[in-house]
Structure formats: structure tokens, C-alpha cells
Amino acid sequence: MFYEAFVRSFSDSNGDGIGDLPGLTAKLDYINDGDPTTSSDLGVTGLWLMPTFPSPSYHGYDVTDYRAVNPDYGTLDDLRGLVKAAHDRGVAVILDMPFNHTSDQHPWFLDSQQPGSEHADWYVWADAPQGNGWHRSGDRFYYGAFGPSLPDLNLRNADVTAELTSVAAFWLDSVGVDGFRLDAAKHLIEDGPVTENTPETHAWWHDLRDTLRQSTAGPLLVGEVWDTPQISSSYVPDDLDMTFDFGLASVYVSAAGTGDGQTLGRVLTRITGLYPPMGFGAFLTNHDMDRVASQLGGDAARLRLAAGLLLTGPGVPFVYYGEEIGMTGQKPDERIRTPMRWDASGPGAGFSTHAPWEELSPDPASVNVADESGDSGSLLSWYRQLIALRSAHEALSTGTYSTVTASDRSVTAELRTAPQESLLVLANLSPSAVSGPSLRLESSVLCGSPSARMVLGDGVPAAPALTSSGGFSDYRPLESLPGSSLSVISLGR
């Protein structure tokens, strides 16, 4: 599973109020200390860095040099050091790569504005606007789907494709990163009025992956395809290794907020049927969305439920930095990317000894890593417990998913199955207790007379009586499910 970090907001090592790569490296033990016997780290095994390239903006998605590091963050050697230190702890590192567009201050675009120049055809130009997203430059127009400061590269140009392929190989081979989160992956190549998900876009990703795999050890390519699950899943496995499922993210948060377990079960059944195993990234929120703590009104029980649904569910989980301590944040974007709160000290909550580049989130001083680390009932401790549980059980980390029908609408149930174990996950999304919910499953790999053992939660579970197809009906594993609770039961074979 992955942890998404915004370098600018994670940890400042030199006291200038801006997070940097040495600061993040110094905090790696918080992400994963490399020792599976400890419980003071999160224990995640992947790190996604939001853009680290030189850029005129604070966020970095408008790149001016694809082969360098933003000087606010440090040097190329600092990034190499981070990657090595992460690898020493068993943590893979993927970089956020915006291949759809560059900054309008990139030397390529500045040169492209001159007809007949070396880079004249590296961007999408026309004598007149062809619809939305076109911007004037002198007597001509260029296409920039995300605004005039973000001109789209012309990925029909073989020279552009060759250069971007070389860029990717540089980070993989020279720096040692393990792959990329691919920004705006559905927007690459337009076909007249069709500006998203074109066949040429699919083909470009397919060819890039094939080319990279000829010379590198299988980099992970994770696409941001902010679309319906049907469209997002169409990129996997032929074009990309994984895409984020934005529909599931909204349903996870909604289920934790409304208590609707049945809708979540239906959505999970559909999504797991669309993607290959481990083919989608699951998450609650990211850097473009209001933080989950804001969406759920800071309600501690609902935040615990949302985390439980994500971290016991299918797919590859991604946790946005600060989510695990309950940081709040609502748009504009700067306010959902505020500095990490490490402790209760001033002026920057342990993020920096200097006033931070952006004001802290408007949370109580107790919302911080240090205070929550010392509280076994805190949200951070819950995340650590769930991640450790997921890591310890193959059924949760890589197992198959089957929806189990529950008699109560506020209860969601699923069977996670791996070759050596099967786990029944039960969540009561209501704040009130539910008495003896009845469960039904048509078929499974279960057979014989399985035992039942509580892995997470309270109570002594009953074992199911199986049908010839491995299913069950009117199975009541527990006499009662407490309000806002998560239970995990091992069904031995």
C-alpha cells in the first residue's frame, strides 16, 4: 500500500518554511522503519511523491525541467538519497509525472512559439481555436486543457514521445525510482471534439509501458483516470498497471457518513468485476479533494469506519498524508495541502522552525503525530493497527473479494480469500448496535466445517454451516455488532 506525500508540506529540514527532500528522508521511519516487529511506524510499502520537478508554482504540476529537482526541495542527490533510504526500509518510490502538459515557461514551449523552431511542433497549435481549451499566443492558438499556463504537449510527435520516454528511463535507471503516478492520464491525445480517453491515448500508454519494460525491471505505472469505473478500468491491464478508482473513493466516504452498507457492497461487486486483481488504487481522498475529516465533519467514529473500509477492502490502498491523524482541509487547493502536523509546538507544529509556507490546518493542537502516537485510542493508532493487520494477512492484502449480503442495510460484509486463509469482514456503519445480522453468500472456496476465530473486534464468533457450493444462508456470526464497529473473523478451512 502507498502513502501520498506533498514534499512542500511534509517536513522542513533547513528552517525556511518549505518542506524538502532531506526533511522527508528524516521522517521515513514514520512511514516505515524497516522493522516489521515495531508498531511506531505506519508500515506502508510504497511512497508517492507529488511533483518534485522545477516549477513556477507551489504545486509543481507545471514542469519546466523534467530531469531536475525543484531547488526548494533540494538536489538530485537528495532525491537519490531518499530513494535509497526508502529502499533500505522496503519502501518503493513513485514520482508524480505530468506528461500531458508542461509549464508555459518550459524552454520547449518558449521555443515552440517561434514557427519553424526546433520545438515548433512539440505543442498543439492552430490558426484558430478548435473549441474549448484554446489560448491565444500572438496570431496563433495553442491547446491547454487545464489552462493557459499548462500547454498540452503534442504526443503525436514522435520526437516528443521519444524525449518523454527517455525522461522516464532517466528516473528509473539513474535515480532508481520504482514507477510513476501519471497525471491527467486520460487527456493525452485529442481527436477533434473528443478530448478524453481516445484510442490514441490508450495506445500511447501501451507503447510507453512496453518500451520501458524492455530496459527496466517492470516499473509500476499508475494512471490518474478521473472518470467512471468502466472507463478507468479500460486502461488496465493492457495500457497501465493500475488506475485510481474515484467512484469507489466517494462511496467509501459516503458509506461512512450515511451508514449505507448495501450500496457500498453493490459498488464493490461491480468494481472488482471490472479490474484485474490489484488493478485499481483505492483511496478516500487525495490532493485534489476536500479531506475526508472535513467531509465527515471530524466525527471520530466515522473516520475510523472510513479507514477500516479502505484498509480491509480490495485493491491497492493509498493514504493521503495527514489523513491518518485526522487533518481537515477544504478547497481552495492550498488548504487541502497544508503542512503536516508533527507535534503541538510553534510556529509550525513540528513541520518547521519557521513560519510555514502555508498556514496550518484549522485543527485543535492535539491533532498531531506526537500526541496521537501516545494514545492507543487515537486515529493514528487505528491506522497503524489496520495497516499491520493488512500486512499480516494475505487475504486482506492480495485476496479475492466476494460481497456477502447482510440482512441489515447499515451492515456491509465481504469475504476476502487467499490460498491459505479466508477472512470475513463485517462493518456496522450505524452509530447504533445491530443485533445478530444475518448473512448470505451463494458460493465460495470454503468447504467442510470451518472454524471461526476473531481477528479484530470483540465477541466469540460462530462458524457458518456451509452449502455444497461453499455458501451459507442465515449465518449469524455474532450476537450483536456494536455501533460504528469493524470486525474481522477468520474462517478456517
Buried (B, 14 or more C-beta within 10 A) or exposed (E): BBBBBBBBBBBBBEEBBBBBBBBBBBBBBBBBBBEEEEEEBBBBBBBBBBBBBBBEBBBBBBBBBBEBBBEBBBBBEBBBBBBEBBBEBBBBBBBBBBBBBBBBBBEBBBBBBEEEEEBBBBBBBEEEEBEEBBBEBEEBBBBBBBEEBBBBBBBBBEEBBEBBBEBBBEBBEEBBBBBBBBBBBBBBBBEEEEBBBBEEBBBBBBEBBEBBEEEBEEBBBBBBBBBEBEBBBBBBBEBBBBBBBBBBBBBBBBBBBBBBBBBBBEBBEBBBEBBEEBBBBBBBBBBEBBBBBBBBEBBBBBBBBBBBBBBBBBBBBBBBBBBBBBBBBBEEEBBBBBBBBBBBEEEBBBBBBBEBBBEBBEBEEBBBBBBBBEEEEBBBBBBBBBBBBBBEBBBBBBBBBBBBBBBBBBBBBBBBBBEEBBBBBBBBBBBEEBEEBBBBBBEBEBEEEBEBBBBBBEBEBBBBEBBEEBBBEEBBBBEBBBBBBBBBBBBEB
